[in-house]
Amino acid sequence: MGGTGARLLERERELRAIGAALAAARARSGRLLLIEGAPGMGKSSLLEAAGARAAALGLTVLRARGAEHERALAFGGALQLFERTLARAGEARRAQLLSGAAGLAGELFDLAGERPALPEEGRALAIIHGLYWVTANLSEPDPSSGRHTSRPLALLIDDAHLLDAPSIRFLLYLGARLEELPVSVLVALRPDDPGAPAGLRDLGSEPAAILRPQPLSSAAVEDLLAAALSTGAVAAELTHAALTVTGGNPFLLRELIAELRADGVEDVARLATVAPSAVLLAVVGRLGRLEPAATAIAKALVVLGDGTSLAEASALAGVAPGAAGDALDGLAREGILAPGVPLRFAHPLIGQVVAADLAPGWRQANELRAARILAAAGAPQERVATHLLSASAGGEAWVVDVLERAAAGARARGAPELAAGYLERAVREPPVDAERARLLSALAEAEFAAGLPGARAHLEQALGLIAQPQARAQLLGSLGRLLAVGGRYPEAIAVLERGLSELADPGCGLARELRLLIACTGASGDGSAMAMAAALDELRTGPAGEATALECGVLALAASQAALLGHPATEFAPLALRALEGGQLVAEVSRDAGLLLTPAAVALLYADLLEVSLTVLGAALERARVDGSVLATATVSYLRAWPLYFTGQVADAIADLEQALAARRHGWSVHAGAACALLAHARIEAGELDGAAAALADADSLGLGTEHWARAALLVARGRLRLAAGDPAGALADLRECEQLLERQGVSGRSIPWREHAALAALALGDRPQALTLAAEEQERAQRIGAARLVGGAQRIRGLVEGGEQGIQTLTAAVETLERSPAKLELARALVDLGATVRRSGRPAASR
């Protein structure tokens, strides 16, 4: 707080910003306001002041507070915001609040009958979208009350660094869509908390104002001391000592003043020797002055967490209900607990001090007791499971059952990182041998989706416990996917082939799936067209026309194979579109982190179906986020960057590529080389040559093999950068090296644009004959494929090489061709080059 009691000193700037945010909500222009700072700096007091101000302005105030014990409860923060309002609403009002898309969030509030049916495998984004509409509906008039005016909202979230990850994702979603809502969102957090969800730092990148309350000044400390100690003028030495001890932290200052008042001591010499930690330890001393029942209740609250009912705390503390009420009064009187129920420490720092005084063994044993008490009372599985996470293990079957069901709930809500935590604890219980392999496999799947380490080790452990061939082959398939997405292609192929060897029937569906994965992995590795062709020949002998992800994957691979070999787009585009019919590849994108979707995206790109590609990949990105799959999100972000780039959305392409490459810390590597290459192209397009060089330097750290298919893309990007930097000889050498690599891989006819840059490099070197040959070859290949982007791009290069009137005619043809393509970036280049060539011919007006 900014002072003692209700006083807020030196917080005028923050209060003005809060007032402006609330006023904006009344004007139907929502705002997101972040209050950041260390513990005790007054974030909660500012939220309290905001709540009072909002109520005075006629806003509906809804509150939530993050808590350590609720971090593993998917959407626990969102439940706090809305659950009480929905529970108290009459039938008509509740129906209005959950009408339309808001019904998607109905399951959070045990109102499953009021929401549309959704697939079980992933609901996170749907729930988040539903919560957005619950928020919007809450600001509309209440038809059951007869009121016809809307009532703006103030959502106040304290200790957001302790929120669960799905609730953070909801705040991000809401924050990006506040402009047209009468909603003000105020969020208090510790930005440096090591356990905070990864998405928390993204809140600051939303359209948000950030307040950072500063320590109190010497004048404010003197003011507070004078008011609290009733001594009139305060000695400068006392003020200086208090400021030194507390660092101007308002909460520590309040605690120090409480001790001074209780002891009647103003010994400056003694005060100057007090450490800030000693100020907090005084809390333990105050607790010791109370009855044993009060101490037991406080300790129980440490275990159960803020927001606990008195009955739950009494049961864990072993205190009779009558004595518990008296104990609660004493705790509130001493400033340890906030007055009233549910129970809550007066400040998070007080809870931390009480917790630090507990022995670890006592804490673990009582976490288990708390879980039993909550389970017996019918508490939600995930709330029980949060206590089991830190409870001592004892091989109890009910513990494993609760944790497994909590994990299933977390996965269903798109929170695989939370599911992994539950399952890891279930494995440590430990389960009986018959269940251990299944739990290890489920744990690895959750870790894979969340991009967490350990998935491979857990799959290997599960494999050692399974003897049944089909089950072993399935596990080996999962392990192969994991290795492929991590860029470990030879290992992935070896594991997938090992899975094939386990199967007695080489024509079964699982065997075909493993062969398809082998082909896709090979394509992602050395890009060998011959290996892909052999795999396709074998796969085509199986069932055809089935609308399964497997058969759609075969079609997609065939389409990409034809595209890479330079076949006409009229041949491979229909295959790619058929592969995407029914949405199977999109629905399964998280299962293999986009391995099967990649060939379809490649084919759409070569066919110049950029708008179709953006639609498909947008849906796939949404699915990956619904499932909470970090790795699939990275793959699809990379794939989407290509059509974004060619349609001229260069800044968006850069953002997608940076998001994909950031997932390397989670083990994503499958397309990292190509992502670096495209990022270099995008940076060149934006005029950022240093940024392009940095992207290529980043690629050097990937350790790609000499025959990796991404080497060709990187060589083209490096050649283009050298050309832009005035080194046409170096550029031509890189581009000719790319030519040799493509020939070794059997895809020399592939329309990768090395020739267009090589032609420009040869022209810059004064070798027009070589430039004309390269431009003609590029045009011939582009015309064979027939996609407007490729044909128009090749015409543009040929026109530049030809120059003069012939060049103007060819460039004019390039513009006409590209006007039929969605590739607006290529069209812009052609227009600029045509204008420059016309200007050089002496016609400036026509040039403009």
C-alpha angles and dihedrals in degrees: 000000000000094000142343121305111346095338118119112190125189093003098110094117092051093047091050091052091048091049091050092050092051092046089051090055089055087053090053093251107117124209138194115220123186123200109197129184150113121286113290097021093119103262093136092047090054090051089050090052089048091052092051092047092047092051091050089053091052098254122144107243121212122180140199133172129197117235133188092235094052098050090097094049108098110232091358091141092050090050090055091053099051112013098086094046092051093045092052096043119104120246095264094047093047090051089052093048092051097039122125117352091353087076088074087077094049094103091064089065097044089256096122093148091063098059134073118259113266134187111268097226098077135003106153099107092040090052091047090050089049092051089052089057092045086056091049093046092050089062091055124089118281105240093196093058097051091239113139100188125085120242116219119227134233113197110195116192119183127192091012090172086073095052123113117260096248091054089051088052089052090053090050091050092047094043092058091053104042100103095089098036127088089231131119116197117198116187126187118196149151103242094196097053106132094214097050117125114264092242093060094083089054090066088075090058092058118090091283140142114225123211120194111187111215129218115276119266126240090259092055092047090051090049092052094046091051093049095045101042096040090217098129111226114028120221114248089231091058092049092048092048093049091048091049094049096047101030087225091295104154096213094049089047091053091051091048091051090050090056093046091052093046095049098035088226126143097165102150093192091056093042092054090061095053116109121216089246090059089057089059094043087062085073089067089051091054090049090053090058091063131081118281089251090062092051090049092051092049091050091048090052090055088058099040097039134224114316094044120145119243090241092057093046091047092051093051093043093048091233123144114245094247094051090044091061092053090046090052091054091052093049091051092046091055091049094244097114128031112248119265135014147336089052119252135165113249089240133004090240090060090054090050092052093050090046092050089057092060123094113243093233092053090050094050093048093049093047086061091047089049091052091052092049093049093045091051089050091053097249117169114281093242093054091052090046094054089065092046090057091073098026123110114267122240110161096259116163095213090057092055090047094052093047093048093050091047089052091051089052092049092050091048089055093049098256105123092159090062091044090054090055092053093046094046088055091047090054089053094052080063116237123213114276093256091061099037097080092049092049093047090051092049090047091053091049091052092047090048092052093046094044092240124153119250101054094113094047092050092049090051090050091050090048090057090058098050127081102169109104098218092050091046091051091051091051092048088052090054091048091049091053090050093051092046093052088049090056094249094129103163091048091047093052092047091052093047091049088050088055090052090053090058092062122088094199110058090190099055121116094255092052090052091049091052091049090051091050090050090053093047091047091050090050090051091049119042093354091226109181091196093056091048092049092053091049092048093050089055095044093049090062090069132075117320134202096025113141094226128125088246096056091040087054091054090053091047092050091049090051094050091046091056091046093051091050091054098249119160115283089233086067101049104026094071090050091053092048091049090050090056097047112114093019096256095140091048093048091051097043095112095050094069099016091249100308093133094040093054097075091051091051090049091053093048089051094052091045089055091238090142098150092050088048093052091050094048095043092045089057090046091051090051090050092049090051092046089055091044091234110160093185096049090047089054094049094048092044088055093047092048092052090071098061089038089055096047093046088057098256091127098155091052090048090053090050092051092048093050090050091051094048091047087064089068087091086063093052100268112145107132096110100012094118094052090044090057090049094051091044088055090052091049092049091050089050089053091050093249103131093164090054090050091051090049091053091053091046088053089055090056089065093058095080094225116183119251091251097043109133092232089065088077092054091047092050090053091049092048091048091051091049092051090049091051089049093054100260105118093161093056090044092053092049091053092047094049088050087055089053091055093049092052091050091053090051093050096243102102089133091058113121096237105147100241093118095056092055092040090054091053091047091051090048090052088052090053094250099128095163091058090044092052091049092051093045091050092049091049091050092048092052093045092051091050089056091041100206111145094227092054095042094046092046091052091048090052092055092046091050091052092050094046095048124178123058093328089053091050090053092049092046090049088053089049091055091049091050094047092049085071091054130078087223095109093168092061090046091053091052091050092050092050092048092047091050092049093048092049090049091053088053089062100260106114095164093054088044092059 
